[in-house]
């Protein structure tokens, strides 16, 4: 399984030449579904509408398990669902979903199975997000993200877990993936999971769903962990200035940190509204985090590239005999379960 860092003589900045305004989004949210058998039964669409409007969100999408539902109440419909029903909680968000994929492996998944699932999901949705990587047992390991491909974003902030180490593992190995934050709310009456994680996404004022999907795919997002959807520093601004990455804020932050390869903190500036970090030849990516009280902003990185756009290349080389054997075993397991259920019903 070959791995490599980003290479190139120039830097790609996902925020360069962007335009529009910043909107607050949460696309990981559960409501009453499947006759109340899934977690989210406490949330009615009316309650969700009321709470998220009061918190000032502009974009909200339901992501019920294995089901595409519309929130209604004048929210723009963004077809989305959370894929996965395995015991390890290896889940993905399918945003802009065209259909529901029912394929999954219930027991703990190998690395190749995780890639297989992503390959099946990829053509069925506009954006694929790895959900809560650090949650579960865990759902994804940092070492998994050194080689997995076929997705667009990593949910680095989720009310269950923070997954910055997983993100750095992907970036350190040349996997381009952008940061998002989502509540993963199952109970809107709980302060601990409502308005605590969000995505700032840059869109034109007359945006349509395809603009949102494009922004997620191109990295025009900022992941935020906070309380009650508060943005104490407004929206950070990032730019390349000669040989430095510069971050500017509306007000002074407690600290601005710059992180490079392997998640190493390169520099920290404290009590400032502006900070810069020089790029160095040994760096393959450089990203910034901004801290203010309980709020953390995770900005997308600049990465080395040879051109103005970058793509995510597949890394895993499939072991065909092992894959066929694994799938055969799973087919037999599922067949045995189906026969057992049929006998019980009869």
Secondary structure by P-SEA (a helix, b strand, c coil): cccccccccbbbbcccccbbbbbbbbcbbbccccccccccccccaaaaaaaaaaacccbbbbbcccbbbbbcccccccbbbbbbbccccbbbbbccccccccccccccccaaaaaaaaaaacccccbbbbcccccccccccccccccccccccccccccccccaaaaaaaaaacbbbbbbbbccccccccccccccbbbbccccccccaaaaaaaaaaccbbbbbbccccccccbbbbbbcccbbbbbccccccbbbbbccccccccccccccbbbbbbcccccccbbbbbcccbbbbbbbbbbbcccbbbbbbccccaaaaaaaaaaaaaaaaaaaaaaaaaaac
